Amino acid sequence: MESRIRRVGRPPQDASQRLARAHHILDVAGDLVLRWGYDKTTVEDIARRAGVAKGTIYLHWKTREELFAALLRRERVEMITEVRRRIGEGPATLRELLRLLASETLSRPLIRASVLGDSEVLGRLTRQKRDRTAGAELDAGFQGYFGTLLEHGALRSDLSPAEQVTTLVSILYGFLSVPSMMPAGYRPADERLAELIADAGGRALEPGGPIPPAAARAVARATLEYVDAAVEAAQRKLRVSLGSEESKP
């Protein structure tokens, strides 16, 4: 069966070579979309810059949209992996998690464009995916994480889960969106903006005052476990996009 579906004249390629080629194509696609924008970047452009045939790209992804979805998934893996590294070096708290998520989002142009719905960069792709953006960061695991914070007195108990998430999303996306509307002199530096997001989120969601050391340790474990789960989920989605793992229904 395999010999019948393999293209004539195309030698078999091992998985590592195929994966390396896919990442090379994504590297080129990322450079071009940041330079020209999604709507102006064609598969032909990518193939020419990557030094591969156009048909080779379609061996990896059926459509241009799937290629760029893979690019964004790879960016998300890199972002959340860096968040995990950094939060493992400092206090694993809700405030620190918010600060690092904001900091990494602001420092990565493709992630920033995706979160802010920047159609100049991501064009139609942003408009198609925008309704899924919040879900990428606030998946089902976040509910369990918030539940642990609440159990250990690290989260306000007078807010419902829906109100907690609404407050968090409003702070995160509001702070990320507003600077572009402000006069230049009023726009804080990215790292300062990340600190403001963390402070606002902490003030809005935390009950105030210190929590017992045992509770603080439990919160730290829950924070790290949540980020670990987010890394694993992001990596799994990327493997599907790269063809190294089958999508599960």
MODELLER restraints for C-alpha pairs under 7 A, 6 or more apart:
rsr = mdl.restraints
at = mdl.atoms
rsr.add(forms.Gaussian(group=physical.xy_distance, feature=features.Distance(at['CA:22:A'], at['CA:60:A']), mean=6.93, stdev=0.5))
rsr.add(forms.Gaussian(group=physical.xy_distance, feature=features.Distance(at['CA:22:A'], at['CA:242:A']), mean=6.96, stdev=0.5))
rsr.add(forms.Gaussian(group=physical.xy_distance, feature=features.Distance(at['CA:25:A'], at['CA:50:A']), mean=5.87, stdev=0.5))
rsr.add(forms.Gaussian(group=physical.xy_distance, feature=features.Distance(at['CA:26:A'], at['CA:71:A']), mean=5.80, stdev=0.5))
rsr.add(forms.Gaussian(group=physical.xy_distance, feature=features.Distance(at['CA:28:A'], at['CA:46:A']), mean=6.26, stdev=0.5))
rsr.add(forms.Gaussian(group=physical.xy_distance, feature=features.Distance(at['CA:28:A'], at['CA:49:A']), mean=6.71, stdev=0.5))
rsr.add(forms.Gaussian(group=physical.xy_distance, feature=features.Distance(at['CA:28:A'], at['CA:50:A']), mean=6.11, stdev=0.5))
rsr.add(forms.Gaussian(group=physical.xy_distance, feature=features.Distance(at['CA:29:A'], at['CA:46:A']), mean=5.79, stdev=0.5))
rsr.add(forms.Gaussian(group=physical.xy_distance, feature=features.Distance(at['CA:30:A'], at['CA:71:A']), mean=6.95, stdev=0.5))
rsr.add(forms.Gaussian(group=physical.xy_distance, feature=features.Distance(at['CA:32:A'], at['CA:41:A']), mean=6.53, stdev=0.5))
rsr.add(forms.Gaussian(group=physical.xy_distance, feature=features.Distance(at['CA:33:A'], at['CA:41:A']), mean=6.11, stdev=0.5))
rsr.add(forms.Gaussian(group=physical.xy_distance, feature=features.Distance(at['CA:33:A'], at['CA:121:A']), mean=6.59, stdev=0.5))
rsr.add(forms.Gaussian(group=physical.xy_distance, feature=features.Distance(at['CA:34:A'], at['CA:121:A']), mean=6.24, stdev=0.5))
rsr.add(forms.Gaussian(group=physical.xy_distance, feature=features.Distance(at['CA:37:A'], at['CA:120:A']), mean=6.10, stdev=0.5))
rsr.add(forms.Gaussian(group=physical.xy_distance, feature=features.Distance(at['CA:37:A'], at['CA:121:A']), mean=4.31, stdev=0.5))
rsr.add(forms.Gaussian(group=physical.xy_distance, feature=features.Distance(at['CA:37:A'], at['CA:122:A']), mean=5.89, stdev=0.5))
rsr.add(forms.Gaussian(group=physical.xy_distance, feature=features.Distance(at['CA:37:A'], at['CA:123:A']), mean=6.86, stdev=0.5))
rsr.add(forms.Gaussian(group=physical.xy_distance, feature=features.Distance(at['CA:38:A'], at['CA:121:A']), mean=5.89, stdev=0.5))
rsr.add(forms.Gaussian(group=physical.xy_distance, feature=features.Distance(at['CA:38:A'], at['CA:122:A']), mean=4.72, stdev=0.5))
rsr.add(forms.Gaussian(group=physical.xy_distance, feature=features.Distance(at['CA:38:A'], at['CA:123:A']), mean=5.48, stdev=0.5))
rsr.add(forms.Gaussian(group=physical.xy_distance, feature=features.Distance(at['CA:39:A'], at['CA:123:A']), mean=5.48, stdev=0.5))
rsr.add(forms.Gaussian(group=physical.xy_distance, feature=features.Distance(at['CA:39:A'], at['CA:124:A']), mean=6.71, stdev=0.5))
rsr.add(forms.Gaussian(group=physical.xy_distance, feature=features.Distance(at['CA:43:A'], at['CA:54:A']), mean=6.66, stdev=0.5))
rsr.add(forms.Gaussian(group=physical.xy_distance, feature=features.Distance(at['CA:43:A'], at['CA:64:A']), mean=6.56, stdev=0.5))
rsr.add(forms.Gaussian(group=physical.xy_distance, feature=features.Distance(at['CA:44:A'], at['CA:54:A']), mean=6.00, stdev=0.5))
rsr.add(forms.Gaussian(group=physical.xy_distance, feature=features.Distance(at['CA:47:A'], at['CA:53:A']), mean=5.76, stdev=0.5))
rsr.add(forms.Gaussian(group=physical.xy_distance, feature=features.Distance(at['CA:47:A'], at['CA:54:A']), mean=5.27, stdev=0.5))
rsr.add(forms.Gaussian(group=physical.xy_distance, feature=features.Distance(at['CA:60:A'], at['CA:242:A']), mean=6.95, stdev=0.5))
rsr.add(forms.Gaussian(group=physical.xy_distance, feature=features.Distance(at['CA:61:A'], at['CA:67:A']), mean=5.64, stdev=0.5))
rsr.add(forms.Gaussian(group=physical.xy_distance, feature=features.Distance(at['CA:70:A'], at['CA:238:A']), mean=6.36, stdev=0.5))
rsr.add(forms.Gaussian(group=physical.xy_distance, feature=features.Distance(at['CA:70:A'], at['CA:241:A']), mean=5.22, stdev=0.5))
rsr.add(forms.Gaussian(group=physical.xy_distance, feature=features.Distance(at['CA:70:A'], at['CA:242:A']), mean=6.97, stdev=0.5))
rsr.add(forms.Gaussian(group=physical.xy_distance, feature=features.Distance(at['CA:73:A'], at['CA:234:A']), mean=6.92, stdev=0.5))
rsr.add(forms.Gaussian(group=physical.xy_distance, feature=features.Distance(at['CA:73:A'], at['CA:237:A']), mean=6.99, stdev=0.5))
rsr.add(forms.Gaussian(group=physical.xy_distance, feature=features.Distance(at['CA:73:A'], at['CA:238:A']), mean=5.50, stdev=0.5))
rsr.add(forms.Gaussian(group=physical.xy_distance, feature=features.Distance(at['CA:74:A'], at['CA:238:A']), mean=6.05, stdev=0.5))
rsr.add(forms.Gaussian(group=physical.xy_distance, feature=features.Distance(at['CA:75:A'], at['CA:111:A']), mean=6.74, stdev=0.5))
rsr.add(forms.Gaussian(group=physical.xy_distance, feature=features.Distance(at['CA:76:A'], at['CA:234:A']), mean=6.77, stdev=0.5))
rsr.add(forms.Gaussian(group=physical.xy_distance, feature=features.Distance(at['CA:77:A'], at['CA:231:A']), mean=6.44, stdev=0.5))
rsr.add(forms.Gaussian(group=physical.xy_distance, feature=features.Distance(at['CA:77:A'], at['CA:234:A']), mean=5.43, stdev=0.5))
rsr.add(forms.Gaussian(group=physical.xy_distance, feature=features.Distance(at['CA:77:A'], at['CA:235:A']), mean=5.93, stdev=0.5))
rsr.add(forms.Gaussian(group=physical.xy_distance, feature=features.Distance(at['CA:79:A'], at['CA:104:A']), mean=6.09, stdev=0.5))
rsr.add(forms.Gaussian(group=physical.xy_distance, feature=features.Distance(at['CA:80:A'], at['CA:231:A']), mean=5.92, stdev=0.5))
rsr.add(forms.Gaussian(group=physical.xy_distance, feature=features.Distance(at['CA:81:A'], at['CA:231:A']), mean=6.02, stdev=0.5))
rsr.add(forms.Gaussian(group=physical.xy_distance, feature=features.Distance(at['CA:83:A'], at['CA:100:A']), mean=5.86, stdev=0.5))
rsr.add(forms.Gaussian(group=physical.xy_distance, feature=features.Distance(at['CA:83:A'], at['CA:101:A']), mean=6.59, stdev=0.5))
rsr.add(forms.Gaussian(group=physical.xy_distance, feature=features.Distance(at['CA:84:A'], at['CA:227:A']), mean=6.10, stdev=0.5))
rsr.add(forms.Gaussian(group=physical.xy_distance, feature=features.Distance(at['CA:87:A'], at['CA:97:A']), mean=6.98, stdev=0.5))
rsr.add(forms.Gaussian(group=physical.xy_distance, feature=features.Distance(at['CA:92:A'], at['CA:220:A']), mean=4.63, stdev=0.5))
rsr.add(forms.Gaussian(group=physical.xy_distance, feature=features.Distance(at['CA:92:A'], at['CA:223:A']), mean=5.88, stdev=0.5))
rsr.add(forms.Gaussian(group=physical.xy_distance, feature=features.Distance(at['CA:92:A'], at['CA:224:A']), mean=6.66, stdev=0.5))
rsr.add(forms.Gaussian(group=physical.xy_distance, feature=features.Distance(at['CA:93:A'], at['CA:219:A']), mean=6.70, stdev=0.5))
rsr.add(forms.Gaussian(group=physical.xy_distance, feature=features.Distance(at['CA:93:A'], at['CA:220:A']), mean=5.91, stdev=0.5))
rsr.add(forms.Gaussian(group=physical.xy_distance, feature=features.Distance(at['CA:93:A'], at['CA:223:A']), mean=6.41, stdev=0.5))
rsr.add(forms.Gaussian(group=physical.xy_distance, feature=features.Distance(at['CA:95:A'], at['CA:198:A']), mean=4.85, stdev=0.5))
rsr.add(forms.Gaussian(group=physical.xy_distance, feature=features.Distance(at['CA:95:A'], at['CA:199:A']), mean=6.77, stdev=0.5))
rsr.add(forms.Gaussian(group=physical.xy_distance, feature=features.Distance(at['CA:95:A'], at['CA:201:A']), mean=6.78, stdev=0.5))
rsr.add(forms.Gaussian(group=physical.xy_distance, feature=features.Distance(at['CA:95:A'], at['CA:202:A']), mean=5.54, stdev=0.5))
rsr.add(forms.Gaussian(group=physical.xy_distance, feature=features.Distance(at['CA:96:A'], at['CA:198:A']), mean=6.68, stdev=0.5))
rsr.add(forms.Gaussian(group=physical.xy_distance, feature=features.Distance(at['CA:98:A'], at['CA:197:A']), mean=6.90, stdev=0.5))
rsr.add(forms.Gaussian(group=physical.xy_distance, feature=features.Distance(at['CA:98:A'], at['CA:198:A']), mean=5.17, stdev=0.5))
rsr.add(forms.Gaussian(group=physical.xy_distance, feature=features.Distance(at['CA:99:A'], at['CA:194:A']), mean=4.97, stdev=0.5))
rsr.add(forms.Gaussian(group=physical.xy_distance, feature=features.Distance(at['CA:99:A'], at['CA:195:A']), mean=5.68, stdev=0.5))
rsr.add(forms.Gaussian(group=physical.xy_distance, feature=features.Distance(at['CA:99:A'], at['CA:197:A']), mean=6.48, stdev=0.5))
rsr.add(forms.Gaussian(group=physical.xy_distance, feature=features.Distance(at['CA:99:A'], at['CA:198:A']), mean=4.85, stdev=0.5))
rsr.add(forms.Gaussian(group=physical.xy_distance, feature=features.Distance(at['CA:102:A'], at['CA:194:A']), mean=5.09, stdev=0.5))
rsr.add(forms.Gaussian(group=physical.xy_distance, feature=features.Distance(at['CA:103:A'], at['CA:190:A']), mean=6.86, stdev=0.5))
rsr.add(forms.Gaussian(group=physical.xy_distance, feature=features.Distance(at['CA:103:A'], at['CA:191:A']), mean=6.05, stdev=0.5))
rsr.add(forms.Gaussian(group=physical.xy_distance, feature=features.Distance(at['CA:103:A'], at['CA:194:A']), mean=5.25, stdev=0.5))
rsr.add(forms.Gaussian(group=physical.xy_distance, feature=features.Distance(at['CA:105:A'], at['CA:111:A']), mean=5.72, stdev=0.5))
rsr.add(forms.Gaussian(group=physical.xy_distance, feature=features.Distance(at['CA:105:A'], at['CA:112:A']), mean=5.28, stdev=0.5))
rsr.add(forms.Gaussian(group=physical.xy_distance, feature=features.Distance(at['CA:106:A'], at['CA:112:A']), mean=5.62, stdev=0.5))
rsr.add(forms.Gaussian(group=physical.xy_distance, feature=features.Distance(at['CA:106:A'], at['CA:190:A']), mean=6.36, stdev=0.5))
rsr.add(forms.Gaussian(group=physical.xy_distance, feature=features.Distance(at['CA:113:A'], at['CA:121:A']), mean=6.50, stdev=0.5))
rsr.add(forms.Gaussian(group=physical.xy_distance, feature=features.Distance(at['CA:113:A'], at['CA:122:A']), mean=6.86, stdev=0.5))
rsr.add(forms.Gaussian(group=physical.xy_distance, feature=features.Distance(at['CA:114:A'], at['CA:126:A']), mean=6.20, stdev=0.5))
rsr.add(forms.Gaussian(group=physical.xy_distance, feature=features.Distance(at['CA:115:A'], at['CA:133:A']), mean=6.19, stdev=0.5))
rsr.add(forms.Gaussian(group=physical.xy_distance, feature=features.Distance(at['CA:116:A'], at['CA:177:A']), mean=6.42, stdev=0.5))
rsr.add(forms.Gaussian(group=physical.xy_distance, feature=features.Distance(at['CA:117:A'], at['CA:126:A']), mean=5.67, stdev=0.5))
rsr.add(forms.Gaussian(group=physical.xy_distance, feature=features.Distance(at['CA:117:A'], at['CA:130:A']), mean=6.37, stdev=0.5))
rsr.add(forms.Gaussian(group=physical.xy_distance, feature=features.Distance(at['CA:118:A'], at['CA:126:A']), mean=6.94, stdev=0.5))
rsr.add(forms.Gaussian(group=physical.xy_distance, feature=features.Distance(at['CA:119:A'], at['CA:126:A']), mean=6.03, stdev=0.5))
rsr.add(forms.Gaussian(group=physical.xy_distance, feature=features.Distance(at['CA:141:A'], at['CA:226:A']), mean=6.64, stdev=0.5))
rsr.add(forms.Gaussian(group=physical.xy_distance, feature=features.Distance(at['CA:145:A'], at['CA:222:A']), mean=6.25, stdev=0.5))
rsr.add(forms.Gaussian(group=physical.xy_distance, feature=features.Distance(at['CA:145:A'], at['CA:223:A']), mean=6.99, stdev=0.5))
rsr.add(forms.Gaussian(group=physical.xy_distance, feature=features.Distance(at['CA:145:A'], at['CA:226:A']), mean=6.37, stdev=0.5))
rsr.add(forms.Gaussian(group=physical.xy_distance, feature=features.Distance(at['CA:148:A'], at['CA:222:A']), mean=6.84, stdev=0.5))
rsr.add(forms.Gaussian(group=physical.xy_distance, feature=features.Distance(at['CA:149:A'], at['CA:155:A']), mean=5.47, stdev=0.5))
rsr.add(forms.Gaussian(group=physical.xy_distance, feature=features.Distance(at['CA:149:A'], at['CA:219:A']), mean=6.06, stdev=0.5))
rsr.add(forms.Gaussian(group=physical.xy_distance, feature=features.Distance(at['CA:150:A'], at['CA:156:A']), mean=6.85, stdev=0.5))
rsr.add(forms.Gaussian(group=physical.xy_distance, feature=features.Distance(at['CA:150:A'], at['CA:157:A']), mean=6.64, stdev=0.5))
rsr.add(forms.Gaussian(group=physical.xy_distance, feature=features.Distance(at['CA:152:A'], at['CA:215:A']), mean=5.36, stdev=0.5))
rsr.add(forms.Gaussian(group=physical.xy_distance, feature=features.Distance(at['CA:153:A'], at['CA:211:A']), mean=6.84, stdev=0.5))
rsr.add(forms.Gaussian(group=physical.xy_distance, feature=features.Distance(at['CA:154:A'], at['CA:206:A']), mean=5.80, stdev=0.5))
rsr.add(forms.Gaussian(group=physical.xy_distance, feature=features.Distance(at['CA:154:A'], at['CA:207:A']), mean=6.52, stdev=0.5))
rsr.add(forms.Gaussian(group=physical.xy_distance, feature=features.Distance(at['CA:154:A'], at['CA:211:A']), mean=6.92, stdev=0.5))
rsr.add(forms.Gaussian(group=physical.xy_distance, feature=features.Distance(at['CA:155:A'], at['CA:205:A']), mean=5.74, stdev=0.5))
rsr.add(forms.Gaussian(group=physical.xy_distance, feature=features.Distance(at['CA:155:A'], at['CA:206:A']), mean=4.56, stdev=0.5))
rsr.add(forms.Gaussian(group=physical.xy_distance, feature=features.Distance(at['CA:155:A'], at['CA:207:A']), mean=5.68, stdev=0.5))
rsr.add(forms.Gaussian(group=physical.xy_distance, feature=features.Distance(at['CA:156:A'], at['CA:205:A']), mean=5.63, stdev=0.5))
rsr.add(forms.Gaussian(group=physical.xy_distance, feature=features.Distance(at['CA:156:A'], at['CA:206:A']), mean=5.34, stdev=0.5))
rsr.add(forms.Gaussian(group=physical.xy_distance, feature=features.Distance(at['CA:156:A'], at['CA:207:A']), mean=4.74, stdev=0.5))
rsr.add(forms.Gaussian(group=physical.xy_distance, feature=features.Distance(at['CA:164:A'], at['CA:205:A']), mean=6.97, stdev=0.5))
rsr.add(forms.Gaussian(group=physical.xy_distance, feature=features.Distance(at['CA:168:A'], at['CA:201:A']), mean=6.33, stdev=0.5))
rsr.add(forms.Gaussian(group=physical.xy_distance, feature=features.Distance(at['CA:171:A'], at['CA:197:A']), mean=6.66, stdev=0.5))
rsr.add(forms.Gaussian(group=physical.xy_distance, feature=features.Distance(at['CA:171:A'], at['CA:201:A']), mean=6.53, stdev=0.5))
rsr.add(forms.Gaussian(group=physical.xy_distance, feature=features.Distance(at['CA:172:A'], at['CA:197:A']), mean=6.30, stdev=0.5))
rsr.add(forms.Gaussian(group=physical.xy_distance, feature=features.Distance(at['CA:175:A'], at['CA:197:A']), mean=6.51, stdev=0.5))
rsr.add(forms.Gaussian(group=physical.xy_distance, feature=features.Distance(at['CA:179:A'], at['CA:187:A']), mean=5.38, stdev=0.5))
rsr.add(forms.Gaussian(group=physical.xy_distance, feature=features.Distance(at['CA:239:A'], at['CA:245:A']), mean=5.28, stdev=0.5))
rsr.add(forms.Gaussian(group=physical.xy_distance, feature=features.Distance(at['CA:240:A'], at['CA:246:A']), mean=5.61, stdev=0.5))
rsr.add(forms.Gaussian(group=physical.xy_distance, feature=features.Distance(at['CA:240:A'], at['CA:247:A']), mean=5.72, stdev=0.5))
